[in-house]
């Protein structure tokens, strides 16, 4: 486990996501206004870029086929599915969004 | 047959005639009306002022109703004299008409206080359709308007004017708004809500003069202050019209005095409605008029028996987003218990007055959901001791059906028209009703103020075997309103951002269905002058390119009418080489698609191309496909290329409910398939056919003819009219071919190409305004709405520089 300083908070607009490549992992970080959340940037359905999705509450909707993923748990909310994405702890330190990314355990 | 003359063609008179017609035929009926309109719903004038309804929408009985019931209607004739001995009435036109029975339904007129200057130009009452029309003519954006009077009518007028864009101040003589219906705390809650809408309210203001030279320019007050005003609307109350009654020699107090059988002091003369005084009370609201009408109908037809014993009065303010209800005697001082609840943050105020375990009066502000329950308690004089614990908050019922089932059959559902639950259920069952429209026509329920509409729908749902909701499909569970209602909400509440709509009328969150729809809605309602929120847009509308299955994007530049040049083609080829574009494809729309482009390359590609966006990724104007037309074709009869390129130029960069693909062909051979396009121009010798609603996608549909015109300019204008009409009335994600079928081409023609000039001008003006504010989206390559829109974010720290968990925890402290 290690916390990586990613980017200034203002680089991720309110209710939008941005992707970042860390330790070989493609991570989607979302700004929900009161907090930031991060999940794998890859929809379990067709591999769509979740960072480009529309945010709905604490979920994101994949831009390809509208699968809905919970940003807190990584679980797929729509359609019915057992698929679950990896989530990453996020903290903001001052103006900086930091994500806790495992060193390389699952890195490609 | 006896001759019955009815003086007054308003709601009370005509409703009474409707009741009379239910009895055995006895009369030859003549109705005189001093207005020039057929009978209309006066309660909804404020909705006309607010633009929620057209004047035609509020007609209650059309001319055919009078004809089919054998009623002679004399419009625009004011009756000026009655001779009770000779039994005749005299009209302003000199006509003298004899009667056997006379029914006075003369209603009331606006009270204009004797203030110096009220005769100035620009000062209006707000009482009838003509007043409404006059006010609307003057109500321009930014006009300073003062409304004198903070009662029901004044507030509704103020809100209507504010929706029309005026800068409105309400001045009220008393220290509480709607003081006859509210107490001072309730008035304060109401004031906050009215001010929240953007209407200023000034209390305890006594108007002393209207200023100006000929035309009103301002209003002066007793305290020395004054306000500028280019229009003044006086809503200071109404006065019963008793003049004719007096001439007929009837007993008069404030109104024409009637007994419980609705008889006046003259056995041949009857009176009903606002001009009447019963038991010392003159009623100014609609429900009592209907109750009186029923009794009068029985008496006048020789079925004397039913009696009128007065009405429980209720008032409801019809301002969207401002809920106020008051009934009974809300200010009873004589030892009534007060049960109340307040939530200043939510703006909710509820106050019940209870006397001898019965409800004596009620005031609701901010939450009127229970108004029906309270009204029924008042009407039935219900003993509420068993319900004391749930007076302010009813026990929750899990489903509507059960809720409806609990209403007793005798309970009144529609207070305006006096229709009980039993009557509604009986009508539904015996006549096989399935829609609200059928129910309205059959029982008249829900045709008055409309506040029982939901209840009627619940009843239909519970009782009708094949209940149809009538196209009132809600947009989605986040904002449970139909798109039509939402457009109205957005317009009337002047909401300019998606998040505001969601916060005020929805769950505050939104989803992938409602957010793009609402984004479109605020754009079209405000002609592009809205608060753009890219987080509410689908990715395609953030990066102005079409996302592909692998997360790359496609780029389609605008090639108007499919006409390009060697230089343009070279540029496209160079770009394809430079950015290693994996596929270059000629599209079905006479354009070129560059597929497989990385998001971060988009701005660079746009800059290198130097061509505008073809909007191939959005619900907007795609393209106009053209044939060669008269340019080169041997058979061409019209310049399809010229017309097509111009059509595309006029509409490009605009957004629509769904994509709009167009075509222009120079002869009926239809080589560019204009007859299966959303909008098509089909040239023929000497004219153009403008066709709409065609499809060659998921479904195939031949377009309907909108109009045939002689010149290209006329064809372009007709296309523009339909285009803007579709933008304003189409539901999001509704293609023109579904839209045209839903609305019907006849109605579309009537409201676009055959509309009256002001309506046409309105459509074209709004189109022009939107177009002026629109721009080529690819300019955002240089000036993105968000700086990181096209940029791949790089972590500040390379993974190698990472620090340990412990260090990080330290940094947090």
Boltz contact constraints between the chains, C-beta under 6 A:
constraints:
  - contact:
      token1: [A, 1]
      token2: [B, 805]
      max_distance: 6.0
  - contact:
      token1: [A, 2]
      token2: [B, 802]
      max_distance: 6.0
  - contact:
      token1: [A, 3]
      token2: [B, 808]
      max_distance: 6.0
  - contact:
      token1: [A, 4]
      token2: [B, 795]
      max_distance: 6.0
  - contact:
      token1: [A, 4]
      token2: [B, 797]
      max_distance: 6.0
  - contact:
      token1: [A, 4]
      token2: [B, 802]
      max_distance: 6.0
  - contact:
      token1: [A, 5]
      token2: [B, 796]
      max_distance: 6.0
  - contact:
      token1: [A, 5]
      token2: [B, 797]
      max_distance: 6.0
  - contact:
      token1: [A, 6]
      token2: [B, 795]
      max_distance: 6.0
  - contact:
      token1: [A, 7]
      token2: [B, 793]
      max_distance: 6.0
  - contact:
      token1: [A, 11]
      token2: [B, 788]
      max_distance: 6.0
  - contact:
      token1: [A, 13]
      token2: [B, 786]
      max_distance: 6.0
  - contact:
      token1: [A, 15]
      token2: [B, 535]
      max_distance: 6.0
  - contact:
      token1: [A, 16]
      token2: [B, 535]
      max_distance: 6.0
  - contact:
      token1: [A, 18]
      token2: [B, 793]
      max_distance: 6.0
  - contact:
      token1: [A, 20]
      token2: [B, 793]
      max_distance: 6.0
  - contact:
      token1: [A, 20]
      token2: [B, 795]
      max_distance: 6.0
  - contact:
      token1: [A, 22]
      token2: [B, 795]
      max_distance: 6.0
  - contact:
      token1: [A, 23]
      token2: [B, 799]
      max_distance: 6.0
  - contact:
      token1: [A, 49]
      token2: [B, 551]
      max_distance: 6.0
  - contact:
      token1: [A, 52]
      token2: [B, 539]
      max_distance: 6.0
  - contact:
      token1: [A, 54]
      token2: [B, 512]
      max_distance: 6.0
  - contact:
      token1: [A, 56]
      token2: [B, 511]
      max_distance: 6.0
  - contact:
      token1: [A, 57]
      token2: [B, 509]
      max_distance: 6.0
  - contact:
      token1: [A, 61]
      token2: [B, 512]
      max_distance: 6.0
  - contact:
      token1: [A, 63]
      token2: [B, 539]
      max_distance: 6.0
  - contact:
      token1: [A, 63]
      token2: [B, 547]
      max_distance: 6.0
  - contact:
      token1: [A, 66]
      token2: [B, 512]
      max_distance: 6.0
  - contact:
      token1: [A, 93]
      token2: [B, 811]
      max_distance: 6.0
